Amino acid sequence: MQTPRPPRAARPARQASALAAQVIEEIRPGQSIELLKELHILTREGRLNQDTRRKLKQVHHLYQFIAPLLEEVSANGRSFTLADHGAGKSYLGFILYDLFFNVAHCGQEMAGHIHGIETRTELVEKSRALAARLGFVRMSFLNLSVRQATASAELPPTVDIVTALHACDTATDDAIAFGLAKQARHMVLVPCCQAEVAGVLKRNRAFSSARTPLAELWRRPLHAREFGSQITNVLRCLQLEASGYQVTVTELVGWEHSMKNELILASRPASPDQAKEHAARARLRQVLAELGLDELTTRFAVHEMQSPDTNPANSIN
């Protein structure tokens, strides 16, 4: 027996009910609807489409990794600093601010500041205007390159957390260099397209083929691009470990949501493990030499964290 179709009048009500359920599921209680509309994650009617739902899911999932770090660096009322590199429209910075200050710690006095760092003037100006309109007083936006930001008096000499979400090509390396220079306690990195290592592999292909059969891994252009991307992140992890960080690599979200899916989490422990640092430094050198990437030694330079009992004369570069 065929089930009768519901009357037409019932359909709009059912659709409205589905929309309400969607809002409850996708948006955290207390989260700023106005912010999500300003970021074009929600339509003016408060709806999510498939693309914006994917973006919101990525940022929310990333927040789950960052939230414990924010809690740690803000413990006991301590003021913290987070620097978001390649901020773009500052999706990440704004939603981090909203979820941490306005949702997780609503009504509490929390000390801290989020800096969005971006080279495109028009995006910086728009972010400043939006933060002012929403009353996000613990946010500021700097129209600077990473190198300029490292030396800028507008940022403190040290920062607690460095983030870089989908920073393209060498921008992730620049964010790492910034974090190392600022002695960041934590770095949260989601690399994007990266071509520098693949370019070096291609240039040195003939020489590498004569040296090692491993050159078959990057002999063909497609393999060179994929292998270059993979080895870039391996080198970044070794650089961070050699600089004193504990590194975890995981997936940000499911592959069905984004192909740029690798999340690198680096945290500096209270007590350094010099044996692990030296081992990572040696392995970094070996990998660069084995793959004919010696010209990138400066790019993946190691920075030893200075502490009161560290003697610079004993540093190994």
C-alpha positions in Angstrom: 0.0 0.0 0.0 1.5 3.4 -1.0 2.0 5.9 1.8 0.0 9.1 1.1 2.0 12.2 0.5 1.7 15.0 3.1 -0.5 17.9 2.2 1.3 20.8 0.5 0.6 23.1 3.5 2.6 20.9 5.8 5.8 21.2 3.7 6.8 24.8 4.6 6.3 24.0 8.3 8.5 20.9 8.0 11.2 22.9 6.1 11.1 25.6 8.8 11.5 22.9 11.5 14.5 21.4 9.5 16.1 24.9 9.4 15.7 25.4 13.1 17.3 22.0 13.7 20.1 22.9 11.4 20.8 26.1 13.3 20.8 24.3 16.6 23.2 21.6 15.3 25.6 23.8 13.4 25.9 26.9 15.6 27.1 26.9 19.2 24.7 28.4 21.8 25.6 32.0 22.4 27.6 32.3 19.2 27.3 35.6 17.4 24.8 35.3 14.6 25.7 38.8 13.4 29.4 37.8 13.1 28.5 34.7 11.0 26.4 36.8 8.7 29.2 39.4 8.4 31.6 36.6 7.5 29.1 35.3 4.9 29.0 32.0 6.7 25.3 32.5 7.3 22.9 34.1 4.7 20.9 37.1 5.7 18.0 34.7 6.5 20.3 32.8 8.8 20.9 29.8 6.6 23.9 27.6 5.8 24.7 26.3 2.4 27.0 23.3 1.8 30.1 25.3 1.2 29.7 27.6 4.3 28.7 24.6 6.4 32.0 23.0 5.4 34.0 26.1 6.3 32.2 26.5 9.7 32.9 22.8 10.4 36.6 23.3 9.7 36.9 26.3 12.0 34.9 24.7 14.8 37.0 21.5 14.5 40.2 23.6 14.6 38.8 25.4 17.7 38.6 22.1 19.5 42.4 21.8 19.1 43.1 25.4 20.0 40.7 25.8 23.0 42.8 23.7 25.4 45.9 25.8 24.5 43.9 29.0 25.1 42.8 27.6 28.5 46.4 26.8 29.4 47.9 30.1 28.4 45.1 32.0 30.2 45.2 30.0 33.4 45.1 31.9 36.7 44.0 35.1 34.9 47.1 35.4 32.8 47.0 37.6 29.8 47.9 35.8 26.6 48.7 36.8 23.0 47.7 34.9 19.9 49.1 35.8 16.4 47.1 34.6 13.4 49.3 34.8 10.2 47.9 35.1 6.8 44.6 36.1 8.4 42.8 37.0 5.2 39.3 37.9 6.2 40.1 36.7 9.7 37.5 33.9 9.8 39.7 32.0 12.3 40.5 35.0 14.5 36.9 36.2 14.8 35.4 32.8 15.5 38.2 32.0 18.0 37.5 35.3 19.8 33.7 34.7 19.8 33.9 31.1 21.0 36.5 31.7 23.7 35.6 35.1 25.1 31.8 35.3 24.4 30.8 31.7 24.6 33.2 29.6 26.7 33.9 32.5 29.2 30.7 34.5 28.8 30.5 37.0 31.8 34.0 36.3 33.0 36.9 38.8 33.0 39.5 37.3 30.7 42.8 38.9 29.7 44.2 38.2 26.3 44.6 39.6 22.8 44.3 38.2 19.2 46.3 39.8 16.5 45.4 39.2 12.8 48.4 39.7 10.6 47.6 40.2 6.9 49.4 42.0 4.0 46.2 43.0 2.0 45.3 46.5 3.2 41.6 46.2 2.2 41.1 43.0 4.3 42.8 44.6 7.3 40.6 47.6 7.1 37.4 45.5 6.8 38.5 43.4 9.8 39.2 46.5 11.9 35.7 47.9 11.1 34.0 44.6 11.9 35.8 44.2 15.2 34.8 47.7 16.2 31.2 47.2 15.2 30.9 43.9 17.2 32.8 45.3 20.2 35.6 42.8 19.9 38.0 45.0 21.9 40.7 42.3 22.4 41.4 42.1 18.7 43.7 44.1 16.5 44.8 43.8 12.8 48.2 44.5 11.5 48.9 45.3 7.8 52.3 43.6 7.9 54.3 40.9 6.3 55.6 38.1 8.6 59.1 39.6 8.5 57.8 43.0 9.4 55.6 41.5 12.2 58.6 39.8 13.7 60.3 43.1 14.3 57.2 45.3 14.8 56.8 47.2 18.1 53.0 46.6 17.7 53.5 43.0 18.9 55.1 41.9 22.2 58.6 40.3 22.2 57.0 36.9 22.9 53.7 35.4 22.0 51.8 32.4 23.4 50.2 30.9 20.3 50.8 31.2 16.6 48.2 30.1 14.1 48.3 29.8 10.3 45.3 28.4 8.6 45.8 27.4 4.9 48.8 29.7 4.6 50.0 29.0 1.0 53.4 27.8 -0.1 56.2 29.3 2.1 53.8 31.4 4.2 53.6 28.5 6.6 57.4 28.5 6.9 57.3 32.2 7.5 54.8 31.7 10.3 57.1 29.0 11.9 60.0 31.4 11.7 57.9 34.1 13.4 56.9 31.6 16.1 60.5 30.6 16.7 61.7 34.2 16.9 58.8 35.0 19.3 59.4 31.8 21.4 55.8 30.8 21.0 54.6 28.2 23.4 52.3 26.7 20.8 51.9 26.7 17.0 48.9 25.5 15.1 49.5 25.1 11.4 47.3 24.0 8.5 49.6 24.2 5.4 48.2 24.8 2.0 49.7 24.5 -1.5 53.5 24.3 -1.3 55.7 24.3 -4.3 59.2 25.4 -3.2 60.6 21.9 -2.4 59.0 20.4 -5.5 60.7 23.1 -7.6 64.1 22.3 -6.1 63.5 18.5 -6.6 62.7 19.2 -10.3 65.8 21.4 -10.8 68.1 18.8 -9.3 66.4 15.8 -10.9 69.3 14.7 -13.2 71.8 15.0 -10.4 69.6 13.1 -7.9 68.9 10.3 -10.4 72.6 9.6 -10.7 73.0 9.6 -6.9 70.1 7.6 -5.6 67.2 5.4 -6.8 65.0 7.3 -4.4 64.8 10.0 -7.1 62.2 7.9 -8.8 59.8 9.3 -6.1 59.9 12.6 -7.8 61.0 11.9 -11.4 57.6 12.6 -12.8 56.0 16.0 -12.4 52.9 14.8 -10.6 54.9 12.7 -8.2 57.3 15.6 -7.6 54.5 17.9 -6.6 52.9 15.3 -4.3 56.2 14.1 -2.8 57.4 17.7 -2.5 54.3 18.6 -0.5 54.7 15.6 1.8 58.4 16.1 2.4 57.9 19.9 3.1 55.7 19.1 6.1 58.1 16.4 7.2 60.9 18.9 7.2 58.8 21.5 9.1 58.1 18.9 11.8 61.8 18.1 12.1 62.6 21.8 12.2 60.2 22.3 15.1 61.4 19.2 17.0 65.0 20.3 16.5 64.0 23.7 17.9 62.6 22.1 21.1 58.9 21.5 20.3 56.8 18.4 20.7 55.0 17.8 17.4 51.7 16.1 16.6 50.4 15.6 13.1 46.8 14.8 12.5 43.8 15.3 10.2 41.9 18.6 10.5 38.6 17.3 9.1 37.5 14.4 6.9 39.0 14.3 3.4 35.5 14.8 1.9 35.6 18.4 3.3 39.1 19.5 2.3 42.2 18.1 0.6 44.3 20.6 2.5 43.8 18.6 5.6 47.0 18.2 7.5 47.2 19.8 11.0 50.5 20.3 12.6 50.4 21.0 16.4 53.7 22.1 18.1 54.1 22.8 21.8 57.2 23.8 23.7 57.6 21.8 26.9 58.6 23.3 30.2 61.7 21.2 30.3 63.7 20.9 27.0 64.9 17.5 25.9 68.3 18.2 24.4 68.9 14.7 23.3 65.7 14.7 21.2 66.6 18.1 19.8 70.0 17.0 18.7 68.6 13.8 17.1 66.0 15.8 15.2 68.6 18.2 14.1 70.8 15.4 12.8 67.9 13.8 11.0 66.9 17.1 9.4 70.4 17.5 7.9 70.4 13.9 6.7 67.1 14.3 4.9 68.1 17.6 3.2 71.4 16.0 2.1 69.8 12.7 0.9 67.2 14.5 -1.2 69.6 17.1 -2.6 67.8 19.9 -0.8 70.9 21.5 0.8 70.0 24.9 -0.7 67.0 24.9 1.6 69.0 24.6 4.8 68.3 28.3 5.6 64.6 27.9 5.0 64.5 25.1 7.6 67.0 26.6 10.0 66.9 25.5 13.6 66.4 28.0 16.4 67.3 26.8 19.9 65.0 28.3 22.6 67.0 30.5 24.9 66.5 30.1 28.7 68.3 31.6 31.7 70.5 28.5 32.0 71.3 28.2 28.3 74.7 29.1 27.2 74.6 30.4 23.6 78.2 29.3 23.1 77.0 25.7 23.4 74.3 26.1 20.7 74.7 23.9 17.6 73.3 25.4 14.4 
